[in-house]
Amino acid sequence: MGLLNISKNKKSNLFISKDSSTTFFISKDELRTNLKTGLLCALELDETSGTIAYDSNGIRDWVNTNCTIMQPGKLNYSYFFGDFLAGSLEYQNTLISNPLNISVSFWFKHNGTYDGTDPATIFMDGAETDNSIFQIMMLNNPDKGKIRFYLRDEDLEAAYIITTNAYDDNQWHFVSAIKKEKTIFLYVDEVLIGQDTRDYGIFDFTKAGINHYTKIGKTIDAVAAKQEYLGYLDQVCVWEIPLNADQRFKLYNRGNGKAFSNW
């Protein structure tokens, strides 16, 4: 459908189809929305060889350990974390240098297979010997298949959100986990699951003398070796801004086939 922009309005653009069948407004803020703003890392997970998951946005490449590449994806290919091989991606540093505002989004598909009885870590930033944690998990019994978003500061002040529904149904689902100042939000398939506000103290993801990691598919805690995710992941992205409604909507609709180059 061809569109003509016929508006002189400073706050919005009025579009009308060339056959005059459709008229609608798109705000200029929406037109200006750039998904690359504040983007720290974008893993499209479309590799066809090698053991590196490349960052499409820059230089933050990840090491692939035992993940199966070139699997059917939500967009092109995906990675499969599974077969009890402790598949994981690791960025050997923290991604979260500005803990005031953080957003993580990804597509996942899980068929209900679990490694033991422990919950499965999908994404985690932190250090083995430190208190600050940003973590997204898929829970096991008695909350099997539910998603939990967990955040904890240096003083062990913690907030978390757990979905009501289970998502281990072998279907693709989209998650965005967001921290905006003192409030966290969890969305699944662009539906707000919940929010939690806490009086956070200090977050320190870059503390000197501690080895920091960001991991996908496995916990950073070597003791909790069974917290391994068994399923598919695609289009994993991390921002240092809180994603707004328009950005989340555009990310969700990327699942219909828009590549990173079209952002």
C-alpha positions as CSV (number, residue, x, y, z in Angstrom):
1,M,0.0,0.0,0.0
2,G,1.5,3.3,-1.1
3,L,1.4,6.2,1.4
4,L,1.4,9.9,1.1
5,N,2.4,12.2,3.9
6,I,0.0,15.1,3.8
7,S,0.5,16.6,7.3
8,K,1.8,20.0,8.3
9,N,1.3,19.2,12.0
10,K,4.5,19.7,14.1
11,K,3.6,16.9,16.5
12,S,2.5,14.2,14.2
13,N,2.5,13.0,10.6
14,L,-0.8,12.3,8.9
15,F,-0.5,9.5,6.3
16,I,-3.2,8.5,3.8
17,S,-3.0,5.6,1.4
18,K,-2.9,6.5,-2.3
19,D,-6.3,4.9,-2.9
20,S,-7.7,7.0,0.1
21,S,-8.8,3.8,1.9
22,T,-6.7,4.3,5.0
23,T,-5.8,7.4,7.1
24,F,-3.7,7.4,10.3
25,F,-1.3,9.3,12.4
26,I,2.3,8.4,13.3
27,S,3.9,10.6,15.9
28,K,7.3,12.1,15.1
29,D,8.7,10.6,18.3
30,E,7.7,7.2,16.9
31,L,9.3,7.9,13.6
32,R,12.5,9.0,15.4
33,T,12.7,5.9,17.6
34,N,16.1,4.2,17.0
35,L,16.6,0.7,18.4
36,K,20.3,1.3,18.4
37,T,20.1,4.1,20.9
38,G,21.8,2.8,24.1
39,L,22.3,-0.6,22.6
40,L,25.3,-2.3,24.2
41,C,25.2,-5.6,22.4
42,A,23.1,-7.4,19.8
43,L,23.5,-11.2,19.3
44,E,21.6,-12.3,16.2
45,L,22.9,-15.8,16.6
46,D,22.9,-16.5,12.9
47,E,26.5,-17.9,12.7
48,T,27.0,-20.9,10.4
49,S,30.5,-21.9,11.8
50,G,32.9,-21.3,14.5
51,T,32.7,-20.8,18.3
52,I,32.1,-17.1,18.5
53,A,28.7,-15.4,18.8
54,Y,29.3,-12.1,17.1
55,D,27.9,-8.7,18.3
56,S,26.1,-7.1,15.4
57,N,26.3,-3.7,17.1
58,G,30.0,-3.5,17.9
59,I,32.9,-5.4,19.4
60,R,31.3,-7.3,22.3
61,D,31.6,-10.8,20.9
62,W,30.8,-13.9,23.0
63,V,32.5,-17.3,23.4
64,N,30.2,-20.2,22.5
65,T,30.7,-23.4,24.6
66,N,28.7,-26.4,23.4
67,C,25.8,-24.5,21.9
68,T,24.5,-25.9,18.6
69,I,24.4,-23.3,15.9
70,M,22.3,-23.0,12.7
71,Q,19.1,-24.2,14.4
72,P,15.6,-23.0,13.2
73,G,15.1,-19.5,14.6
74,K,12.6,-16.8,15.1
75,L,14.6,-14.7,12.7
76,N,16.8,-16.8,10.4
77,Y,18.9,-19.1,12.6
78,S,19.0,-19.6,16.4
79,Y,21.3,-21.4,19.0
80,F,20.2,-24.5,20.8
81,F,21.4,-24.8,24.4
82,G,21.0,-28.4,25.4
83,D,21.6,-32.1,25.1
84,F,23.0,-31.9,28.6
85,L,26.3,-30.4,27.3
86,A,26.1,-27.3,29.5
87,G,25.8,-25.1,26.4
88,S,26.4,-21.4,27.2
89,L,27.6,-18.1,25.8
90,E,30.0,-16.0,27.8
91,Y,31.2,-12.4,27.6
92,Q,34.2,-12.2,29.9
93,N,33.3,-9.0,31.5
94,T,30.2,-7.2,32.7
95,L,27.9,-5.5,30.2
96,I,26.1,-3.5,32.8
97,S,28.3,-0.4,33.4
98,N,25.3,1.9,34.1
99,P,23.0,0.0,36.5
100,L,20.5,2.8,36.8
101,N,18.8,1.8,33.5
102,I,19.1,-1.7,32.0
103,S,17.1,-3.6,29.4
104,V,17.5,-7.2,28.1
105,S,15.4,-8.7,25.4
106,F,15.4,-12.1,23.6
107,W,13.3,-14.7,21.8
108,F,13.2,-18.2,23.4
109,K,11.6,-21.6,22.7
110,H,11.5,-24.3,25.3
111,N,10.0,-27.8,25.0
112,G,9.7,-28.7,28.7
113,T,13.1,-30.6,29.0
114,Y,15.1,-29.7,32.2
115,D,18.5,-30.5,33.4
116,G,17.7,-32.0,36.8
117,T,15.5,-30.2,39.3
118,D,17.2,-26.7,39.4
119,P,15.8,-23.6,37.7
120,A,17.5,-22.7,34.4
121,T,19.4,-19.4,34.0
122,I,18.7,-17.8,30.6
123,F,20.7,-14.5,31.2
124,M,22.9,-13.4,34.1
125,D,25.3,-10.5,34.8
126,G,27.3,-10.4,38.0
127,A,30.2,-12.1,39.7
128,E,30.6,-15.3,41.7
129,T,31.7,-13.5,44.9
130,D,29.6,-10.4,44.7
131,N,26.1,-9.4,45.6
132,S,25.0,-7.4,42.5
133,I,23.0,-9.7,40.2
134,F,20.8,-9.2,37.1
135,Q,19.2,-12.5,36.2
136,I,16.4,-14.0,34.1
137,M,15.5,-17.6,34.7
138,M,13.1,-20.3,33.7
139,L,11.9,-22.0,36.9
140,N,11.5,-25.7,37.6
141,N,9.1,-27.4,40.1
142,P,6.8,-26.3,41.6
143,D,6.7,-23.3,39.1
144,K,7.9,-25.3,36.1
145,G,8.1,-23.2,32.9
146,K,7.5,-19.9,34.6
147,I,9.9,-17.0,33.9
148,R,11.5,-15.1,36.8
149,F,13.3,-11.7,36.6
150,Y,15.5,-11.1,39.6
151,L,17.6,-8.1,40.6
152,R,19.8,-7.6,43.7
153,D,22.0,-4.8,44.9
154,E,25.2,-4.7,47.1
155,D,23.1,-4.6,50.3
156,L,21.1,-7.7,49.2
157,E,18.0,-5.6,48.5
158,A,16.2,-7.8,46.0
159,A,13.2,-7.5,43.7
160,Y,11.7,-10.2,41.5
161,I,8.8,-10.8,39.2
162,I,7.5,-14.3,38.3
163,T,5.0,-15.0,35.5
164,T,1.7,-16.6,36.2
165,N,1.8,-18.7,33.1
166,A,4.4,-21.3,32.0
167,Y,6.2,-20.9,28.7
168,D,7.8,-24.3,28.2
169,D,5.2,-25.0,25.4
170,N,7.7,-25.4,22.4
171,Q,6.5,-22.1,21.0
172,W,8.6,-18.9,20.4
173,H,8.1,-16.2,23.1
174,F,9.6,-12.7,23.4
175,V,10.9,-11.4,26.7
176,S,11.9,-7.9,27.7
177,A,13.2,-7.3,31.2
178,I,13.7,-3.7,32.1
179,K,15.1,-1.7,35.1
180,K,14.1,1.9,35.1
181,E,15.8,3.7,38.0
182,K,14.2,1.9,41.1
183,T,11.5,-0.1,39.3
184,I,11.8,-3.3,37.3
185,F,9.3,-4.5,34.6
186,L,8.9,-7.8,33.0
187,Y,7.1,-8.3,29.6
188,V,6.4,-11.5,27.8
189,D,5.0,-11.3,24.3
190,E,4.5,-7.6,24.9
191,V,2.2,-8.2,27.8
192,L,3.2,-6.6,31.1
193,I,3.6,-9.4,33.6
194,G,4.4,-7.1,36.6
195,Q,6.6,-4.5,38.1
196,D,8.4,-4.1,41.4
197,T,9.8,-1.0,43.0
198,R,12.5,-1.1,45.7
199,D,14.7,1.4,47.5
200,Y,17.9,0.1,45.9
201,G,21.3,1.0,47.2
202,I,24.5,0.6,45.3
203,F,24.9,-1.7,42.3
204,D,28.5,-2.4,41.4
205,F,29.0,-4.7,38.4
206,T,32.6,-3.5,37.8
207,K,34.1,-3.9,41.3
208,A,37.9,-4.1,41.3
209,G,39.5,-7.4,42.0
210,I,36.5,-9.5,41.1
211,N,36.1,-11.5,37.9
212,H,32.8,-10.4,36.3
213,Y,30.9,-12.3,33.7
214,T,27.8,-12.0,31.6
215,K,26.5,-15.5,30.7
216,I,23.6,-16.8,28.6
217,G,22.3,-20.3,29.2
218,K,24.1,-20.9,32.5
219,T,24.6,-19.2,35.9
220,I,27.8,-17.4,36.7
221,D,28.0,-19.4,39.9
222,A,30.2,-22.4,39.4
223,V,28.7,-24.2,42.4
224,A,25.2,-24.1,40.8
225,A,26.4,-26.2,37.9
226,K,22.9,-27.5,37.1
227,Q,21.3,-24.2,36.5
228,E,21.5,-24.8,32.7
229,Y,19.0,-23.7,30.1
230,L,17.9,-26.4,27.6
231,G,16.2,-24.7,24.7
232,Y,16.5,-22.2,21.8
233,L,17.4,-18.6,22.0
234,D,17.5,-15.9,19.3
235,Q,18.1,-12.2,19.0
236,V,19.6,-11.5,22.5
237,C,20.1,-7.7,23.0
238,V,21.2,-5.6,26.0
239,W,20.7,-1.8,26.4
240,E,21.8,0.8,28.9
241,I,18.4,2.5,28.7
242,P,14.9,1.5,29.7
243,L,13.1,0.4,26.5
244,N,9.9,2.4,25.9
245,A,6.6,1.0,24.5
246,D,7.4,1.9,20.9
247,Q,10.8,0.3,21.1
248,R,9.4,-2.9,22.7
249,F,6.7,-3.0,20.0
250,K,9.2,-2.7,17.2
251,L,11.4,-5.4,18.7
252,Y,8.5,-7.8,19.1
253,N,7.4,-7.2,15.5
254,R,11.0,-7.9,14.3
255,G,10.0,-11.5,14.9
256,N,8.0,-11.2,11.6
257,G,11.3,-11.0,9.7
258,K,13.1,-7.7,10.0
259,A,16.8,-8.0,10.2
260,F,19.2,-6.0,12.4
261,S,20.3,-4.0,9.3
262,N,16.8,-2.6,9.1
263,W,16.8,-1.2,12.6
